[in-house]
Every structure is written in structure tokens, then in C-alpha cells.
Amino acid sequence: MSMRWEDLLFIHWPIALSTMREVVPPGLEVETFDGTAWIGVVPFRMTRVRHRLFPPLPGLSAFSELNVRTYVTVHDKPGVYFFSLDAASKVAVRVARWTFHLQYFDAKMKCATNDSRVHYECRRVHRGAPPAEFAAQYQPIGDTFHPPPGSRERFLTDRYCLYAVDRRGKIWRGDIDHAPWPLQLAQAEIRTNTMLDQLRMHVPDAPPLLHFAKCMDVVAWRPTQV
């Protein structure tokens, strides 16, 4: 598949490795930066979503999405593990749950931009799923930069595969590819965030790390079993 990700806000908090280990499935090694694990909440918009053999389909190729994630390795290959992904597309949710073994959920979502400021809302409505909401306004500040190798920003964003665990406990890896991330520092007014309640995880009282990315073109391959 190919797609474009737009108006991303990377929100990250440091989390103790022992706390993260309790919620990450067996078989996935929690990856740390300077001994600390990280939890991320990432709202953005998906556009130009299509299978490589077909053009984008009206009504199915653009929708808002929000994910809750951490960082793991399997066989020394770093990647992302998603605790949840909320999307405003019933078709995308079901295709992703079936094809990618990911915890996708139906959500009511709004995303609008005013100059450089993004207004974003998400409310999970998936039947039988734990409730979760997010509402914020955010915008980039400062110049665009590409994080250097070995930096914390590179660790948190430079990921070229995702890992998922199916109902049988089997691990799957889905590879992706894109250019290096063009990041900007960001500021945000987060009015509501209960996305981490499903994990019963307490985040530090200190302000999170905030980074913005305007857009990124991405290609993705069908997952394979590890």
C-alpha cells in the first residue's frame, strides 16, 4: 500500500522499563533510550491511501487516525508496537484488524487546520472496546530539522516496521519505508487525553516531548510472521 501522513503530532512521555514490560506482549523486547522506555500518542491524518494496483477510492482514501505506541525489537530489528489505533473509517478499521492483526478501533474524529494550527478531536465508539478520548490544539514552532543518528528524536520517530501479536500469540512484522522525518518542535494545548487509561499507566507530571511533522509519503508491505 501507499499513503500520506499529514499534520502529525508526536507526544511522548518517559516510562519506567518495568512498567512498560507489564503491558507489552511476550516475545517483544521493549527498547529503551538511555535506559528509559517511552509511550507515545500520535494524532494525524491519512490521505492518498490506496493499494498499489488501484487509485485512491473516494470516501476510503482519507481519514483521521490516532495511535498509542511504544518501541520494541524482535531479533535486533527495531520497530513500533501499537497498543491501539483509532480511525474514522469503518472499512480501514476492519481491513487493518484482519490483514495487519492490529488493535484498530472505530472512532468519531475531527481534524481541521487554521493557518498552521491543528484542531483535533477523537472519541472511540467501537463496540466492546475500552472508552478513550483525545482533544487538542497544536502547531509547529521553529525550523524544520532532521534528527541526527543516536539522538532521542531519531529513536522516537525513525522506525521502519511495526510489530503485532495475533490471538494465538504469533508475532507479525509489517515493513514500511519513507524518507527521513522532517521534524519541528511543537506546542500543544491538550484538553482531554484518556488514551492511556486502557493501559492503567500513569505518565509523569512533567510536560511531554512534542514534535510536529507536516507530511510524509509512506509505502507499506503486507505483514509476515516472524
Secondary structure, DSSP 4 states (H G I P E B T S, - for coil): -EEEEEEEEEEEEEE-HHHHHTTSPTT-EEP-BTTBEEEEEEEEEEEEEE-TTSPPPTTTS-EEEEEEEEEEEETTEEEEEEEEEEES-HHHHHHHHHHS---EEEEEEEEEEETTEEEEEEEE--TTSPP-EEEEEEEEEEEEE-PPTTSHHHHHH---EEEEE-TTS-EEEEEEE-PPP-EEEEEEEEEEE-TTGGGT-PPPSSPPEEEEEEEEEEEE---EE-
